[in-house]
Amino acid sequence: MRIIVTGGAGFIGSAVCRLLVGELAADVLNIDKLTYAANLASLDPIADRSGYSFLQADICDREAMDRAFGEFKPDAVIHLAAESHVDRSITGSGAFIETNIVGTYTLLEAARAYWSSLSKDAAETFRFLHVSTDEVYGSLGAEGLFREDTPYDPSSPYSSSKAASDHLAIAWYRTYGLPVVISNCSNNYGPYQFPEKLIPLMILNAHDGKPLPVYGNGQNVRDWLYVEDHARALHLILTRGRLGAKYNVGGRNEQSNMSVVERICALMDSYDPMGAPHDRLVTFVADRPGHDLRYAIDATLLETELGWRAQENFASGMEKTVRWYLDNPDWWRPLRDGVYEGERLGLLAGGSADATPSPAPKRGHEAATEAAKLT
């Protein structure tokens, strides 16, 4: 297959490119704007492969998208390009509206124009996979799971922009017949993740002896999905998913934020004992505005209809992830030194990061002192 992957220099996108080119021998055109979270070093394992090519372009640029489709002549698109960090969306929502909504619209229109020009046989096999998030569903209580028919109820500017892009994608299928499939995934983790996200931030802060900031009381729950399992799911959905359908992708690994941090500390105590005990660095900080309590995915449709199964559980995936970051400072150190040092993001103007909304003791004088640098 010849596949355009948008956002292929990002965390999930690079995993998809490595799978498609490195294992499945697909021809891939990676289109990426190269924003702060993109890193071409994540593509080093396949950069020299004959089936891989890269185009630096913005999905909002219609002329560039038309040219990419016309020259590469893809059989399919996997659309991953997006602004994705909730904290950044709180204080800088404009970029999320532009990329996630306007960019998706522009890409859908470019894909539709290209698809309309294809022969009947080529048009029938063309696919457009729009990759989204479980955050579009909003917040769960203590019970229940997100299903494909769960109503949308987004809370943040990020999740709202992704919900809008989902609606655009399905509308282009229903109105124009563009062969669209949608996926909604739970929280991803694994190698090559930009260190603003919870798991790599905690690993690298622990490694550097910096505070481990936990929002609120640490009891917000997420379903964690190892990124390589997600990449395999996306290939299945692209090649075998029903047109117009949605597939939820989840690891069935519900963990509270606090349990995630505790697991990281335990692994760091084993693999980086000079800094042990690392849980002395845990510091509770003011909660994120609009912080959803719990996400949990029901992946039954994907598992039963397409036969997908996650290969990593939380324990095995976390061990691989911690070891990868400790073994690959050449990948993450330039990011920590020059792009993002671990500072707190997403605070509202005039808000105080010292006002913890629920009781939670701070741990360790060093962590308490350093916390001010993160807030």
N, C-alpha and C positions, 0 to 999 in steps of 0.2 A: 504494500500500500504506500501511497504518497500522502503524507499527513502534514498539514499545517498545525503547529502547536503555538498558540499565543501565550506569552508569559513563560516561555520555556527556560529563561534564566533565573526564574524564581525557585522557591523551595519545591513545591509539588511539580511544577512544570519541568524542572531539570530531572526529577525522578522519572517522569513520564518519558522524556527524551532519552534518558539512559536505557530505559526498558525497551522502547520502540527500536532504537538504533542498535543498542548493544546486544540485546537478546532476541529480538523479533525480526531483525534485518529489514525494517521499514526505512523508507526514505522520508526524512523529516526536514521541514523548513521551520526553524525556530524564529518566531517574530517577537521581539521584546524591545520595549522602550529604554530599558536599562535605567530604571529608577533606583533609589537608594537601596532597595531590598534585593535587586538583581545582582547576580554574581556569575560571570562567565566561567570562573574557575570551577563552578559546580558541573560544568560540561566537559572538563578536561578528559574524563575517561572515554569520551566519544568524539572529541573535537577534531581528530584527524581521520575519522571514518568517512569513507566516500559517500555514505548515505545521509550525512548530516550537513546542513547548511544553516547559516544564521543571517538574519536581517534585522538591523536596528531600525525600528519604526514604531510609531504610535498608532494604536488601533483606532484612534479618533481621526486619523489622516486617511480620508477616503481614497484619494489618488494613490497613495502608497499601498493600500489594501487591494485596490483593483489591480494594480501592477503586480503585486505578489501572487494573487490568484491566477492572473493571466500568464505569468511566466513559469510558475511552479506547477500549475495544473494539478491541484490536489484531488485525491479521492475522498478526503475527509478533513474535518477541522476539529481539533480539541481546544476549546476556548477556556483558557485559564487566566489570561491577563486580567488583573484586578488589583486595586488597593485593598489590603486585607486586614490591617491592624486596627482593632476596635478603638484602642486608646488614641491613635492618631486621628481617627474619624471624629472624635469628640471635639477636638480643637482645630481640625482642618478638614471639614466635611466637603469642601468644594472639589478637591481632587477625587473624592469617592464618587461624587455625582458625575463628574466629567468622564472618568475612566470606566466606571462600572455600569453607568447607564448610557451616556452618550457613546462611549466606545463600543459597548455591546450592540447598540443600534447600528452604528456605522459598519461594524463587522458583519452583522446579519444582512444588511443591505448589499454589501460587497459580495457576500456568499450567495445571496439570492440572484444577483446579476450574473455571477459566474455559473451557478447551477442552471439558470434559465438558458444559457448558451450551450449546454452540454447535449450530446446525443441522447436519445431515449434510454439506451442501456446504461450509459454513464450516469445520467441523472437519477436513475432508479437505484443505483448502488451508492450514491453520494450520501454522506452523513455529516451532521453538525452536532457535536456534543458540547453542550453548555454546562460547565462545571460550577456548582454553587455550594452552599453551606447549609448546615442544619440551623444556623442562627436565624434564618428567615422565619422559623416556626415560633420564635419567642422563647418563653421560659416555661419549664415544667415544674410541677410540684414534686412531692416526694415519690409519687407513683406515676406510672405511665411511660410511654415511649412515643417518639415522633414516628408517624407513618407517612406514606406518600400522600395520603388524603388529609393530613393534619392541616387545619387552616393556618395561613400565614399571620404572624403577629410580631413583626420585628421591633426591637427595642432601641437599637443604636443607629446612628447615621450609616455605619458600615452595613449592618444587616438589612436596613431599609433599602440601600442602593442595590444590594444583591437580590432582594425580593423583587424590586422593579425590573432588574435584568432578567430574572426568571420569567416574569410575566411577558416581557418583550419576546423572549425566545419561544415560548409556547404560542404566543399570538402569531408569530411569523410562520409557525407550523399550521395553525388553524386557518389563518387568513390566506396565506400564499402557498401553502403546501410544502414549504421548505422542510426537508427531512431532519427535524430536530429531535434530539433526546436530551434529557436533563438529569444531572446527578446532584445530590445534596449530601455532603459528607460531614462527619464529625471532626473533632479537633485532630489535626495531623501532628506527628512528631517524628523525629529521626535525623539522620545525617543531613548536613547542608542547610539547616534551617537558620534563617536570619536571627541573630541573638536578641531581638526585642521580644520574642515570644517566650512564654513561661518556661518551658523545659530547657532550651539552650541558655536562657538568661540565668536560671538557677545554677546550671552546671558551671558556667563560666564565672559567675560571681563567687561560687563556692571555691573554685580553683584559685581565684585571685584574692580570696579572703575578704570579699566585700559582702555587705548585707544581702540577705535573701528576702526581698519585700513580698509579703503575702497580703493580698487585699482583704479587708474586713476581718472576718474570723476564719477565713480559709475553708469554709464549708461549701462553697460553690462547686458544683459537680459537673464534670465533662466526661464524654465518652471518647476515649483516646484511640486513634487509628494510626498504625505504623505506615509511614508514607509509601513504602514499596508495596504494601498490601493495597493501598489506595490506587497506585499506578496500575496494578494488575486489574483491579476492578474497572477502572476507566477504559482499559483496552477491551474488556469483555462487553461493557455497555456500548462502546462505540461500534463494535463488530456484530453484536448479537442482540442489542436492546431493541425494543419495539418503538417504532416511530411515535412521537408525541407522548411517550411515557416518561415517568420520573422514577428514579431508583435511589433509595437512601443507602449510603455506604457508611457503616459503622463497625467498630472493632469489638463491640460488646465488652468494653473495658471501662466501666464507670469508676471514676476516682474523684475524690474531693481534691481541690487544689492543695490542701494541707498534706494529704496522703502522698500526692505527687512529690512535693518538696521533701517530705520525710524519706521517701524512697531514694531520691537523688542524694540526700545527705548520707544515707547508709551505703550507697554504692561509692560515693566519693570517699567515705572513710576507708573503704577497702582498696580503692584504686589510687587514691591520692592521700595517703595517711598522714603526710606532713601537716595537713591542715585540720586534722580531726581533733575533736568532734565538730563536724560541720553544722550541726543543728544549732550550735551557739550563735550562728549568724542570722537565724530566722528573726525577722522583724515584721510585726503587723502594722500595716499602713491603712490610710483612709480608703474605703472601698471605691471602686470605679463607679461613676454615675451611671444609673440604669443597668447595673450588673445583673444579668439573668442568673437565677438560682441554679437551674439544672438543665442540662441537655442530655438526651439519651436516644439513640437511634434504634429503630426496629429495621434490621436489614434482611428480613425474611424474604421479601420479594426478590432481591438480588441473589440471595442464597438458593432459593428454590427454583427460580425461573432460569437463572444463568449459571448456577452451580459454583458461585464464588464462595470462598472461605478465607478468612484472615489466617495467615500463616504464623503471625507473631501474636503472642499474648502480651499483657502489659509488662510482666517480669522480663521476658526474653527481649522484647523491644527496647525496654529502658536500659537493660544491660548493654545491648549493642550501641545504643545512642550515647550513653556516657563514655564508653570506651572509644567511640569514634571521635568525639570532641577532644578527649585527652590525647588521642593519637594524631590529631590533625590541626595543631596550632597554626600552621602555615595558611590554612584556609580562613580561620576565624580571627586571628590576631589583627590583621589589617582592618577588619571591620570594627573591632573593639577600639582600636587606636585612632581610626580616622573617620568612622561613620556614625557609630552609636556606642557610647561608653557604658550604657546600662542605666541612664538617668530615667526618672519617673516621667511617663507621658500621660496625656489625657486628663490633666487637672483643669477644672473650670477656672476662669479668671476670678481671682479673689477667694478661691476655695482653699481650705487648709488641709494639708495632707497629714496633719497631726491629730485630726479629730476622728478617731476610730469609732465607727458607728455601733459596734458590738463588742462586748468585753473580750479582750484577748491580751494576755500578758506579753510584754516584750522579753526577748531572750538575749542576754549577754550585753554587757556594757559597751563592748566594741560595736556590736550591731546597732544598738540604740544611738550611739554617737554618729555612726556613719549614715544612719537613715536619712538625716537631713540632706545629704548629698543627692539622695534619690527622690526627694520630695520637693 
